[in-house]
Amino acid sequence: MLGNAATRIAALAPALASGRRPSPHSAAAAAAATALLLHTASASASAAAPSASASSVPARVIQVQQLTADFRAAVAIVEQPIPLPLKPNHVLIRNRFLGINASDINFTAGRYNPTVKPPFSAGFEALGVVEHVGADVSHLRVGDAVVYMADGSFSEVISLAAARSFKVPSLDPAYLTCLVSGLTASIALEECGEIKNGEKVLVTAAAGGTGLWAVQLAALQGCKVYGTASSTDKVELLNSLNCHGINYKTQNLKDVLKAEAPTGIDVVYESVGGSMFDTALGSLAQRGRLIVIGYITSYADPSAAPKPTLDSASICRILLGKSCSIRGFFLMQYTDKIKAHLEKLIQLVADKKVKGFVDSRKFVGLEAVADAVEYLHTGKSAGKVVVELPAQ
Ligand SMILES: NC(=O)c1ccc[n+]([C@@H]2O[C@H](COP(=O)([O-])OP(=O)(O)OC[C@H]3O[C@@H](n4cnc5c(N)ncnc54)[C@H](OP(=O)(O)O)[C@@H]3O)[C@@H](O)[C@H]2O)c1
């Protein structure tokens, strides 16, 4: 049941056939230093009883069984029934849409937590329906549509503290985009970017899950927005959103920015890394802020990532010469901001002031999650990649 607000990007129906796939066994070369992985507190699904009984709900989950950035090789689907009755403050959610994130392969590679040992459950976020409510839960009812972020969301059913799930108007996957993708854009632009009306903002990977949120929020704030993408279709999508789309494959990004913004860019929302990071840093205006959101070019195969052209002395020269700054952002270190921002984003989608873009390619069932993860890393998706789980 898809609600009306879902914006599937039909014009961009992509092919998985070729492109950048995660290469196996790249975990060993992973750069573990910068925390980009969305490591949330464990949900009960991963701790459920090992076998079904009359007082449990059958559930299949995607479990990481070996550490590697090759998602397909890392995981297996296993049975993890959820015991009943629920904890008094918990709800049981039947997942209907799972959110796919670039960092899913960082998670399976065990990056950011050197002590993690398989098995553990995968997935960061989902949209589903409340199926049971614990005795102490009063704000949610059976049948409510909810979104949540929790480790182990790549599952059919999950038991979760009710306070961690947020009611949404319908089972429209546009609301799923508000979670990791929307929250990252909203909190990072406000807290690290400190964006102001009239400022120039550059978003890289702008037609992606979090990129499209950053573009729309910056435009809503009255900023002049530029966005990079790799295809004509994606650039057209960006242009339709009050954003100057730049095809970084066919245009010289540095030259375009110089011509468009001779005094420089005030805020960069950067999630690509490598030479894109270097160009973006060099484009900053005096007192400009570059937010490091990610460095996707190094995730699947760090050894194949484009080599940066700036050494540390050059970076210092740029920062000193323009009083500008580089700021890291990791969503799960801003948990105190999540509730207020998420409520705002859900309302923006409900009021149709922002579109929760969902990629047009349809993935169905837990078995399709690995396909969806690999598809995101081909670089062909536009908007949020989601996997739909059939209603039971
Ligand atoms: N810090 C945080 O808390 C946080 C939270 C969420 C996401 N992120 C980061 O934000 C970035 C985007 O994540 P997402 O989940 O929203 O993914 P996404 O943007 O929906 O998909 C990835 C996009 O990145 C671009 N890309 C550039 N170089 C690529 C490469 N070598 N391989 C594959 N894709 C490449 C592609 O678009 P074009 O090439 O067409 O531009 C691709 O469509 C990632 O770096 C992720 O780690 C960080």
PDBQT file of the ligand as one rigid body, heavy atoms in Angstrom, charges set to zero:
ROOT
HETATM    1  N1  LIG A 401      27.529  10.969   8.449  1.00  0.00    +0.000 N 
HETATM    2  C1  LIG A 401      26.369  10.370   8.541  1.00  0.00    +0.000 C 
HETATM    3  O1  LIG A 401      25.802  10.260   9.632  1.00  0.00    +0.000 OA
HETATM    4  C2  LIG A 401      25.745   9.855   7.278  1.00  0.00    +0.000 A 
HETATM    5  C3  LIG A 401      24.384   9.488   7.232  1.00  0.00    +0.000 A 
HETATM    6  C4  LIG A 401      23.850   9.082   6.012  1.00  0.00    +0.000 A 
HETATM    7  C5  LIG A 401      24.651   9.020   4.882  1.00  0.00    +0.000 A 
HETATM    8  N2  LIG A 401      25.956   9.357   4.992  1.00  0.00    +0.000 N 
HETATM    9  C6  LIG A 401      26.830   9.353   3.820  1.00  0.00    +0.000 C 
HETATM   10  O2  LIG A 401      26.205  10.012   2.740  1.00  0.00    +0.000 OA
HETATM   11  C7  LIG A 401      26.650   9.451   1.517  1.00  0.00    +0.000 C 
HETATM   12  C8  LIG A 401      25.439   9.054   0.678  1.00  0.00    +0.000 C 
HETATM   13  O3  LIG A 401      24.785   7.974   1.321  1.00  0.00    +0.000 OA
HETATM   14  P1  LIG A 401      23.335   7.481   0.843  1.00  0.00    +0.000 P 
HETATM   15  O4  LIG A 401      23.045   6.283   1.659  1.00  0.00    +0.000 OA
HETATM   16  O5  LIG A 401      22.389   8.623   0.842  1.00  0.00    +0.000 OA
HETATM   17  O6  LIG A 401      23.634   6.971  -0.645  1.00  0.00    +0.000 OA
HETATM   18  P2  LIG A 401      23.102   7.599  -2.027  1.00  0.00    +0.000 P 
HETATM   19  O7  LIG A 401      23.586   9.007  -2.091  1.00  0.00    +0.000 OA
HETATM   20  O8  LIG A 401      21.658   7.338  -2.166  1.00  0.00    +0.000 OA
HETATM   21  O9  LIG A 401      23.832   6.729  -3.123  1.00  0.00    +0.000 OA
HETATM   22  C9  LIG A 401      25.158   6.878  -3.376  1.00  0.00    +0.000 C 
HETATM   23  C10 LIG A 401      25.459   7.928  -4.478  1.00  0.00    +0.000 C 
HETATM   24  O10 LIG A 401      26.800   8.352  -4.320  1.00  0.00    +0.000 OA
HETATM   25  C11 LIG A 401      27.338   8.740  -5.590  1.00  0.00    +0.000 C 
HETATM   26  N3  LIG A 401      28.696   8.208  -5.764  1.00  0.00    +0.000 N 
HETATM   27  C12 LIG A 401      29.791   8.941  -5.966  1.00  0.00    +0.000 A 
HETATM   28  N4  LIG A 401      30.864   8.168  -6.042  1.00  0.00    +0.000 NA
HETATM   29  C13 LIG A 401      30.458   6.894  -5.914  1.00  0.00    +0.000 A 
HETATM   30  C14 LIG A 401      31.116   5.632  -5.921  1.00  0.00    +0.000 A 
HETATM   31  N5  LIG A 401      32.440   5.526  -6.064  1.00  0.00    +0.000 N 
HETATM   32  N6  LIG A 401      30.362   4.530  -5.776  1.00  0.00    +0.000 NA
HETATM   33  C15 LIG A 401      29.037   4.610  -5.609  1.00  0.00    +0.000 A 
HETATM   34  N7  LIG A 401      28.362   5.791  -5.576  1.00  0.00    +0.000 NA
HETATM   35  C16 LIG A 401      29.074   6.916  -5.737  1.00  0.00    +0.000 A 
HETATM   36  C17 LIG A 401      26.396   8.205  -6.667  1.00  0.00    +0.000 C 
HETATM   37  O11 LIG A 401      25.728   9.315  -7.265  1.00  0.00    +0.000 OA
HETATM   38  P3  LIG A 401      26.459  10.288  -8.317  1.00  0.00    +0.000 P 
HETATM   39  O12 LIG A 401      27.807   9.691  -8.632  1.00  0.00    +0.000 OA
HETATM   40  O13 LIG A 401      25.524  10.329  -9.473  1.00  0.00    +0.000 OA
HETATM   41  O14 LIG A 401      26.561  11.599  -7.596  1.00  0.00    +0.000 OA
HETATM   42  C18 LIG A 401      25.399   7.350  -5.880  1.00  0.00    +0.000 C 
HETATM   43  O15 LIG A 401      24.111   7.370  -6.434  1.00  0.00    +0.000 OA
HETATM   44  C19 LIG A 401      27.578   8.310   1.894  1.00  0.00    +0.000 C 
HETATM   45  O16 LIG A 401      28.898   8.782   1.894  1.00  0.00    +0.000 OA
HETATM   46  C20 LIG A 401      27.150   7.971   3.302  1.00  0.00    +0.000 C 
HETATM   47  O17 LIG A 401      28.129   7.330   4.065  1.00  0.00    +0.000 OA
HETATM   48  C21 LIG A 401      26.516   9.758   6.146  1.00  0.00    +0.000 A 
ENDROOT
TORSDOF 0
